[in-house]
Amino acid sequence: MIPYGLPQLLWVGAGGFLGSVGRFVIAGFFNRLSPALAFPIGTLAVNILGCFLIGLLHGVAESRNILGTDTRIFLFIGVLGGFTTYSTFGFESLALLKDGAMLKASANIILHVFVGLAAVWLGDTLGRL
């Protein structure tokens, strides 16, 4: 049994579409800026931006008691869930490891985890101001 009804599923789907298209455009933009890096900068950029945005939206929503359930489902699960990509991060990190690029793989993992957490914290903190 699905815990949500059709309207919530449609909100997630619509948000996921927007987030996925946004990820495609923004990651592509960053990848075109730095083709010589041989580093997945586009995925890093969307994931860090997504971390910041979820923190910011959460901070604003909690401190001002705004954003109803359907809006949160649309933004947090749909848009930001479609925008960020853990699976691509994992795939690209493994590809770097298989290519023997240990330093790049390590940097990718460390940047995603630590800068991502810092971005959520920063967004949440700014959202509460």
GIZIFEN-V827339 format. One record per residue. N is the residue number from 1. PHI is phi as a letter, one per 30 degrees, with the letter a starting at -180 (* if undefined). PSI is psi in whole degrees, 0 to 359 (* if undefined). BURIAL is 1 if it has 9 or more other C-alpha atoms within 8 Angstrom, else 0. Layout:
# GIZIFEN-V827339
n->N phi->PHI psi->PSI burial->BURIAL
n->N phi->PHI psi->PSI burial->BURIAL
This chain:
# GIZIFEN-V827339
n->1 phi->* psi->131 burial->0
n->2 phi->d psi->129 burial->0
n->3 phi->d psi->352 burial->0
n->4 phi->b psi->162 burial->0
n->5 phi->c psi->180 burial->0
n->6 phi->e psi->318 burial->0
n->7 phi->e psi->318 burial->0
n->8 phi->d psi->321 burial->1
n->9 phi->d psi->323 burial->1
n->10 phi->d psi->322 burial->0
n->11 phi->d psi->317 burial->1
n->12 phi->d psi->316 burial->1
n->13 phi->d psi->316 burial->1
n->14 phi->d psi->316 burial->1
n->15 phi->d psi->319 burial->1
n->16 phi->d psi->321 burial->1
n->17 phi->d psi->310 burial->1
n->18 phi->d psi->317 burial->1
n->19 phi->d psi->318 burial->1
n->20 phi->d psi->319 burial->1
n->21 phi->d psi->318 burial->1
n->22 phi->d psi->317 burial->1
n->23 phi->d psi->316 burial->1
n->24 phi->e psi->314 burial->0
n->25 phi->d psi->311 burial->0
n->26 phi->d psi->317 burial->1
n->27 phi->d psi->318 burial->1
n->28 phi->d psi->320 burial->1
n->29 phi->e psi->311 burial->1
n->30 phi->d psi->322 burial->1
n->31 phi->d psi->324 burial->1
n->32 phi->d psi->333 burial->0
n->33 phi->d psi->331 burial->0
n->34 phi->b psi->58 burial->0
n->35 phi->d psi->334 burial->0
n->36 phi->d psi->349 burial->0
n->37 phi->d psi->330 burial->0
n->38 phi->h psi->41 burial->0
n->39 phi->b psi->139 burial->0
n->40 phi->d psi->65 burial->1
n->41 phi->d psi->328 burial->1
n->42 phi->d psi->315 burial->1
n->43 phi->d psi->318 burial->1
n->44 phi->d psi->315 burial->1
n->45 phi->d psi->313 burial->1
n->46 phi->d psi->324 burial->1
n->47 phi->d psi->320 burial->1
n->48 phi->d psi->317 burial->1
n->49 phi->d psi->317 burial->1
n->50 phi->d psi->320 burial->1
n->51 phi->d psi->315 burial->1
n->52 phi->d psi->314 burial->1
n->53 phi->d psi->321 burial->1
n->54 phi->d psi->324 burial->1
n->55 phi->d psi->314 burial->1
n->56 phi->d psi->311 burial->1
n->57 phi->d psi->321 burial->1
n->58 phi->d psi->314 burial->1
n->59 phi->d psi->315 burial->1
n->60 phi->d psi->313 burial->1
n->61 phi->d psi->317 burial->1
n->62 phi->d psi->318 burial->1
n->63 phi->d psi->336 burial->0
n->64 phi->c psi->0 burial->0
n->65 phi->h psi->51 burial->0
n->66 phi->b psi->177 burial->0
n->67 phi->i psi->103 burial->0
n->68 phi->d psi->177 burial->0
n->69 phi->e psi->312 burial->0
n->70 phi->d psi->323 burial->1
n->71 phi->d psi->319 burial->0
n->72 phi->d psi->318 burial->1
n->73 phi->d psi->314 burial->1
n->74 phi->d psi->310 burial->1
n->75 phi->d psi->307 burial->1
n->76 phi->d psi->310 burial->1
n->77 phi->d psi->314 burial->1
n->78 phi->d psi->288 burial->1
n->79 phi->d psi->303 burial->1
n->80 phi->d psi->330 burial->1
n->81 phi->d psi->323 burial->1
n->82 phi->d psi->332 burial->1
n->83 phi->d psi->314 burial->1
n->84 phi->d psi->162 burial->1
n->85 phi->b psi->100 burial->1
n->86 phi->d psi->323 burial->0
n->87 phi->d psi->320 burial->0
n->88 phi->d psi->320 burial->0
n->89 phi->e psi->313 burial->1
n->90 phi->d psi->316 burial->0
n->91 phi->d psi->314 burial->0
n->92 phi->d psi->325 burial->1
n->93 phi->d psi->317 burial->1
n->94 phi->d psi->319 burial->1
n->95 phi->d psi->318 burial->0
n->96 phi->d psi->319 burial->1
n->97 phi->d psi->316 burial->1
n->98 phi->d psi->330 burial->0
n->99 phi->d psi->0 burial->0
n->100 phi->i psi->13 burial->0
n->101 phi->c psi->68 burial->1
n->102 phi->d psi->319 burial->0
n->103 phi->d psi->316 burial->0
n->104 phi->d psi->319 burial->1
n->105 phi->d psi->315 burial->1
n->106 phi->d psi->317 burial->1
n->107 phi->d psi->318 burial->0
n->108 phi->d psi->314 burial->1
n->109 phi->d psi->312 burial->1
n->110 phi->d psi->316 burial->1
n->111 phi->d psi->315 burial->1
n->112 phi->d psi->313 burial->1
n->113 phi->d psi->304 burial->0
n->114 phi->d psi->317 burial->0
n->115 phi->d psi->325 burial->1
n->116 phi->d psi->313 burial->1
n->117 phi->d psi->318 burial->1
n->118 phi->d psi->323 burial->0
n->119 phi->d psi->320 burial->1
n->120 phi->d psi->314 burial->1
n->121 phi->d psi->313 burial->1
n->122 phi->d psi->313 burial->1
n->123 phi->d psi->314 burial->1
n->124 phi->d psi->316 burial->1
n->125 phi->d psi->313 burial->1
n->126 phi->d psi->323 burial->1
n->127 phi->d psi->335 burial->1
n->128 phi->d psi->352 burial->1
n->129 phi->d psi->* burial->0
